[in-house]
Structure formats: structure tokens, C-alpha cells
Amino acid sequence: METSNKGNKYYKAKKRVGEIKKFYTGLMMYVIFIAFLAGINYYTNELRYPWFLWAAFGWGIGLFFQGVKAFRWNPFYGKDWEDRKIKEFMNKDNNEDDTLRF
């Protein structure tokens, strides 16, 4: 049983590292591509109309949510909210099962 638990933890950790790696790869591509677009924007109209900011804003929103998911940042629930809720529902189910027995 303990070996299975260690293997499960390993796969969870590996999945999380993959999500973080994917975020950093996306961030690197974001910086490179937005810098490229800014260069094109400067070359074409010397930033009189900085249209590359629209792409930076749109892609940045997606990158923000990817980072939130990768780092599991959730300001509304806190760190142990999910575990506490699972325990609460399990206890509630156990209490309901006890009251249904005669």
C-alpha cells in the first residue's frame, strides 16, 4: 500500500512540475514574441500607435491564468480549503449513514 502511495505522489509531483515547466515555456515564448511584435511596431510606425500592446494584453491574460493553475494560487479558498471540505463532506456522509441505520 505504501509503495502505491509513493508512486501516486511521484506522478502527482511529476504532473505539477510539467505544469510549471509549461508555464515557464509559455512565459519565455510570450517575452520573445511580444518583443518581436514591438520591434515590428517600432519599425513600421515608430510606436505612434502601439498596437503590439493589444497582443501583449490578450496573451498576458491567458498566461496569468496558466500561472494561477500551475502554481495553484487561489486567494479565495486558502491552502487547505479543499482538504477541509473533503473531510467535512466525508464526515457528513458518515453521520447520514449512521442515522439511516436502525
matplotlib code that plots the C-alpha trace (Angstrom):
import matplotlib.pyplot as plt

x = [0.0, 2.8, 4.6, 1.4, 1.1, 4.7, 4.1, 0.9, 2.8, 5.5, 3.1, 1.3, 4.6, 5.7, 2.4, 2.8, 6.4, 5.2, 2.5, 5.1, 7.6, 4.8, 4.1, 7.7, 8.0, 4.9, 6.3, 9.6, 7.7, 5.5, 8.5, 10.2, 7.1, 5.9, 9.4, 9.4, 6.0, 7.2, 10.1, 7.9, 5.6, 8.6, 9.9, 6.6, 5.3, 7.9, 5.3, 2.9, 0.2, 1.4, -0.8, 1.5, 0.1, -3.2, -1.5, 0.5, -2.7, -4.7, -1.9, -1.0, -4.4, -4.1, -0.6, -1.8, -4.5, -2.0, 0.3, -2.5, -3.2, 0.4, 1.3, -2.2, -2.7, -6.2, -6.7, -10.3, -10.0, -6.7, -4.2, -6.2, -9.7, -10.1, -8.9, -11.1, -14.2, -13.5, -13.2, -16.4, -18.4, -17.0, -18.0, -21.4, -21.9, -20.8, -23.3, -26.1, -25.3, -25.4, -28.8, -30.2, -29.4, -32.0]
y = [0.0, 2.4, 1.8, 2.6, 5.8, 6.8, 6.1, 8.2, 11.1, 10.8, 11.0, 14.0, 15.8, 15.0, 16.3, 19.5, 20.0, 19.6, 22.3, 24.7, 23.9, 24.5, 27.9, 29.0, 27.9, 29.9, 32.9, 32.7, 32.5, 35.4, 37.7, 36.7, 37.1, 40.3, 41.8, 40.8, 42.4, 45.6, 45.6, 45.4, 48.0, 50.4, 49.7, 50.3, 53.5, 54.2, 53.3, 56.2, 53.6, 50.8, 48.0, 45.3, 46.0, 44.5, 41.2, 41.5, 42.2, 39.3, 36.8, 38.1, 37.3, 33.7, 33.4, 34.8, 32.1, 29.5, 30.6, 30.6, 27.0, 25.9, 27.4, 26.6, 30.1, 30.8, 33.8, 32.9, 29.4, 29.3, 26.4, 23.7, 24.6, 21.6, 19.1, 20.6, 20.4, 16.8, 15.9, 17.8, 16.1, 12.7, 13.3, 14.5, 11.3, 9.1, 10.9, 10.4, 6.8, 6.3, 8.0, 5.8, 2.6, 1.3]
z = [0.0, 0.9, -2.4, -4.2, -2.2, -3.0, -6.7, -6.7, -5.0, -7.6, -10.5, -8.9, -8.4, -11.9, -13.3, -11.3, -12.4, -16.0, -15.5, -14.1, -16.9, -19.4, -17.8, -17.9, -21.5, -22.3, -20.5, -22.4, -25.7, -24.6, -23.9, -27.2, -29.4, -27.8, -28.2, -31.8, -32.3, -30.5, -32.9, -35.9, -34.5, -33.9, -37.4, -39.2, -37.3, -34.6, -31.9, -32.8, -32.3, -30.1, -31.5, -30.1, -26.7, -27.7, -28.3, -25.1, -23.1, -24.6, -24.4, -20.9, -19.6, -20.7, -19.3, -16.0, -15.7, -16.7, -13.9, -11.4, -12.4, -12.4, -9.0, -7.5, -6.3, -5.1, -2.9, -2.2, -0.7, 1.1, 1.1, 2.9, 1.8, -0.5, 2.1, 4.8, 2.5, 1.6, 5.3, 6.0, 3.3, 4.3, 8.0, 6.9, 4.8, 7.7, 10.0, 7.5, 7.1, 10.9, 11.2, 8.4, 10.3, 12.7]

ax = plt.figure().add_subplot(projection="3d")
ax.plot(x, y, z, "-o")
ax.set_aspect("equal")
plt.show()
